[in-house]
Amino acid sequence: RKQIESMQRQLIIALLLLWIASSTFGQKQVILDTDPSADPDDVGCMAMLHNLASLGECEILATINATHYKQSALSISAINQFYGRSAIPVGDYKGYDKKIASPDRNYDYHLARFYPRTLSSWKAAPDGVALYREVLASAEDSSITVVIIGTMHNFYDLLRSQGDDFSLLSGVELVRQKVKQVVTMGGNFIDGKG
């Protein structure tokens, strides 16, 4: 029961964050950084975000996985395809020493296994930080809303990144120049405590 209540709270918080991110005038350009696995907040937020895109309220420029599960990026690809947006690039956090298979109780396992998707394997997904940098480098100044649902290591590594083929700017400079707002449901994860 406590786990269900916790999952419900996470979903409500995540949906509220997406509502806040979409509540100002004009179409938003969004990068979604998410950690699909067992908690339903990620699927709920992706559904809401895709529906906002269908209403013309936002444009989803990229979706990035933050988990250490092999199936998570694939499930993001399946959700994008379900909503008719298979061309949205899916990045993957490459900072884990070892990727592991999702437990079969996780929804990402089932989405990756049973639903069509563009992404052929988690290895085919570009590095999440590289995808952040590519999308930000080509964006207009102060035009991007970054929505982070879950762990923040992709964004942290983006901030620590240096200039590359996409932009000579450091990660901090790139974010300052291109990002209008960052909306996150992440808290203070110290010693495993949220």
DOKOLDO-672577 format. One record per residue: residue in one letter; x, y, z of N, C-alpha, C in turn. Coordinates in steps of 0.1 Angstrom, whole numbers, plus 5000, padded with zeros to 4 digits. Example, Ala and Ser with C-alpha at 12.3 -4.5 7.8 and 13.67 -1.06 7.14 Angstrom:
# DOKOLDO-672577
A513249435078512349555078513249675078S512849785071513749895071512950005079
This chain:
# DOKOLDO-672577
R500849885000500050005000500950135000K501950135008502850245008503550274995Q503850164988504550174975503550234965I502350184965501250244956501050394959E500950424972500750564975501950654971S503150604972504350674968504350684952M503950584945503850594931502850694926Q501750694933500650794930501150934932R501850954943502451094946503451134935Q504251034931505251064921504551104908L503451034904502751064892502151194892I501551234904500851364905501851474904I503051454911504051554911504551574896A504851464890505351474876504351534867L503151504868502051564859501951714862L502051754875502051894879503151964873L504351904873505551974867505351994852L504851894845504551914831503552024829W502552034837501552144836502152274838I503052284848503752414851504552454839A505352354834506252374822505452424810S504152384809503352424797502452534799S502552594811501452694815501652834810T502852864804502953004799502653004784F502453124779502053134765503153094755G502653044743503553014733503952864733Q504352814722504752674721506152654727K506252554735507552524742508252424733Q509552434733510452334728511052254740V510752124740511052054752512051934750I512951924759513851804760513351734773L512951604772512551524783513651434787D514051444800515051354806514351274816T514151144814513351054822513950924826D513350854836513950724840512850614841P512350574829511350474829511850344834S511050274842511450144847510150084854A509950114866508850054874507750154878D508150274881507250374885506450434873P505150454875504350504864504450644860D505150724868505150874865505750904852D506750824847507350854834506450834823V505650724823504650694812503550804812G503150834824502050944825502551074820C503851114823504351234818504551234803M505051124798505251114784503951124776A502851054782501551064776501051204776M501251274787500751414788501551504778L502851484778503751564769503351544754H503151414750502751384737501351454733N500451444743499151504741499251664740L500151724748500351864746500951894733A501851804728502451824714501351814704S500451724705499351704696498351824696L498351894707497552024708498252144703G499552124699500352234694500952324705E500952274718501452344729502952334731C503552224726504952204727505452124715E506752124714507452044704508451964712I508451834711509351744718510651724709L511751784713512951784705513851654708A513751604720514551484723513951424736T514251294737513851224750515151144754I515451154766516651094771516451004783N517050884783516850784794517950814804A517650794817518550814828518850684836T518250574832518350454840519550364835H519850264843520850164840520250044833Y518950044830518349924824518449934809K518749824802518949814788517549854781Q516449814787515149834780514549974781S515150054790514550184792514450274780A515650284773515650374761514750314750L514650184750513750114740512350144743S511950144756510550174759510250324756I511150414758510950554754510650554739S511450484731511250484717509950424713A509450324720508150264718507050364721I507150434731506150534735506150644724N507250694720507350794710506650744697Q506950624693506250564681504750544683F504350504695502950484697502150624695Y502750734698502150864696502450924682G503050844674503250884660504450984659R505350974668506551064668507850984669S507950884660509150794660510450864656A510350984651511551054647512251124658I511551134670512151204681513351124685P514551184686515751104690515651064705V516150944708516250894721517650874725G518050954736519450934741519450844753D520650804757520750704767521950744776Y521750734789522850764798523950654797K525150684793526150594791527150584803G526850654814527750664825527850544834Y526950444832526950324841528050234836D528750174846529750074842529149954835K527949914839527349804833525849824832K525249804820523849814818523249674821I522149664828521549544831520149534825A519649414824518349384818517249434829S516249494824515149524833514449404838P514049404851513249294856511949284848D511449164847510249144839508949204845R509149254858507949324865507949464861N509049514855509049654850508349674837Y507549784836506849814823507849834812D509049894814509949914803510349784796Y510449684804510749544798509649514788H508449524792507349484783507149574771L507349704773507149794762508249774752A509449744757510649714747510449584740R509849494747509649354741508449344731F507349414735506149384727505649494719Y506249614719505749724711506749764701P506249804689507149854679507849974683R509049994678509950104681510950124670T511450244669512450284659513850234664L514150254677515450224682515650074682S516750034676516949884674517549824687S518349894694518949844707519349964715W519549934728520050044737521450094732K522250014726523550054722523450154710A522350144703522150234691521750374695A521350394708520950524712522250614715P522150734710523350824713523450854728D524650894732524950934745523951054749G523351044760522451144764523051284765V524251304770524851434770525151484756A525651394747525851434734524551484727L523451414730522151454724521751584730Y521851604743521551734748522351844741R523651824740524551924733524151954719E523851844712523451864698522151944696V521151904704519851984703520052124708L520752144719520852284724521652364714A522752314708523552394699522752444687S521752364683521052414671519752494675A519552514688518352584692518552734692E517452814692517552954694517852984708D518353094711518753134725517453144733S517553094746516453094756515153044751S515352924744514152864738513752734743I514552664751514452524754513952514769T512952424771512452384784512952244786V513752224796514252094800513352034811V512751924809511951854819512651734824I512951724837513751614842512851544852I512551414849511751324858512651214863G513151234875514051124880515451174883T516351094881517751124884518251234875M519251304879519751424872521151404866H521651284865523051274861523351304847N522351294838522551344824522751494824F521851564831521951714832523251754839Y523551684850524851714857526051704848D526051594840527151564831527151674819L525951714815525851824805526551944811L526251984823526852104829528352094830R528851974832530251954833530951934820S530251924809530851904796531552024790Q532451994781533252094775532852104760G533452204753533152224739533352104731D532652084720532751974712532452004697D532151914689531851934675530452014673F529551994683528252064682528352214686S529252244696529352374701530652394709L531352504707532552534714532252574729L531052604732530652644745530752534755S531052564768530952464778529552424781G529252324788527952284792527152394799V527852464809527152564816526852684807E527752724798527552834789526452794779L526352674774525352624765523952634772V523852584784522652594791522152734794R523152824798522752964800522253024788Q522852994776522453064764521153004758K520952874759519852814751518652774760V518852744773517752694781516952814787K515652814786514752914792514452864806Q514052744808513752694821514052544822V514352504835514552364838513452334849V512652224846511552184855511952044859T512052024872512451884876511551844889M511351714889510651664901511751604911G512951604907514051554915514251624928G514551554938514851614951516251604955N516451594967517851594973518151444975F518851374966519051234968520451214974I520551234987521751214995521651085003D522550995001522550865008521250785006G520750794993519550724990518250774995K518350895002517150955008516551064999G515351054995514751154986514251274993
